[in-house]
């Protein structure tokens, strides 16, 4: 049996909540209200949600010579890309952890 709220449309939502309903949808807004209704919640910036993935992608694509290209592709400064990749070995280099020095 359907709940009476299943038929709600954006036009039926109070005007001050319509922008949020337009972004997430009416049913999702109702789910948020059911879970967090009356509480103050913090919505992080997009950068905070995506930073770890962005940095991983940059490190995966880094080849030691493409810092400027990565900066342009990801909308960052060259210096910031260098900071993200500072622990990545350059081309033809290996990490100290990649070598066991013949010790096994």
C-alpha positions in Angstrom: 0.0 0.0 0.0 1.4 3.4 -1.0 1.9 6.1 1.5 0.1 9.3 0.9 3.4 11.1 0.7 4.4 9.1 -2.4 2.3 11.5 -4.5 3.9 14.7 -3.3 5.2 17.1 -6.0 7.6 20.0 -5.7 4.7 22.4 -5.9 3.3 20.9 -2.8 6.5 21.4 -0.8 6.7 24.7 1.2 8.4 27.3 -1.0 11.5 27.7 1.2 12.4 24.0 0.8 11.7 23.8 -3.0 15.3 24.6 -4.1 16.5 21.6 -2.1 13.7 19.4 -3.4 14.7 20.4 -6.9 18.3 19.2 -6.3 17.7 16.0 -4.4 14.1 15.2 -5.4 10.9 15.2 -3.3 11.2 11.6 -2.0 14.9 12.0 -1.1 14.0 15.3 0.7 11.4 13.4 2.7 14.0 10.7 3.5 16.4 13.4 4.7 13.7 15.0 6.8 12.8 11.6 8.3 16.4 10.9 9.2 17.6 14.4 10.2 14.4 16.5 10.6 15.0 19.3 13.1 18.7 18.8 13.3 21.4 21.2 12.0 23.5 19.3 9.5 26.8 20.3 7.8 27.1 19.8 4.1 30.7 19.7 3.1 32.1 21.5 0.0 32.5 19.4 -3.1 36.3 19.7 -2.8 36.2 18.0 0.6 34.1 15.1 -0.8 36.3 14.7 -3.9 39.9 15.6 -2.8 41.1 12.1 -2.0 39.9 10.7 -5.3 41.3 13.7 -7.2 44.7 13.3 -5.5 44.8 9.6 -6.2 44.0 10.2 -9.9 46.8 12.8 -10.1 49.3 10.4 -8.5 48.3 7.6 -10.9 48.7 9.9 -14.0 51.9 11.5 -12.8 55.0 10.6 -14.8 57.5 13.1 -13.6 57.2 15.3 -16.6 53.5 16.2 -16.8 53.0 18.4 -13.8 51.8 21.4 -15.9 49.3 19.2 -17.8 47.9 17.7 -14.6 47.6 21.2 -13.0 45.6 22.3 -16.1 43.5 19.2 -16.2 42.5 19.4 -12.6 42.3 23.2 -12.2 45.2 23.4 -9.8 48.5 25.2 -9.6 51.7 23.5 -10.7 53.0 23.9 -7.1 49.9 22.1 -5.7 50.3 19.2 -8.1 54.0 19.0 -7.0 52.9 18.9 -3.4 50.4 16.1 -4.1 53.1 14.1 -6.0 56.1 14.8 -3.8 56.3 11.3 -2.5 55.9 9.7 -5.9 59.1 8.3 -7.5 60.2 10.0 -10.7 60.5 8.2 -14.0 63.0 5.4 -13.8 63.3 5.7 -10.1 62.1 3.2 -7.5 61.2 3.7 -3.9 63.4 2.5 -1.2 60.6 0.3 -0.2 60.6 -1.3 -3.7 64.1 -2.8 -3.0 64.9 -5.3 -0.4 68.6 -5.1 -1.0 68.8 -8.8 -1.6 67.5 -9.4 2.0 64.6 -11.8 2.1 
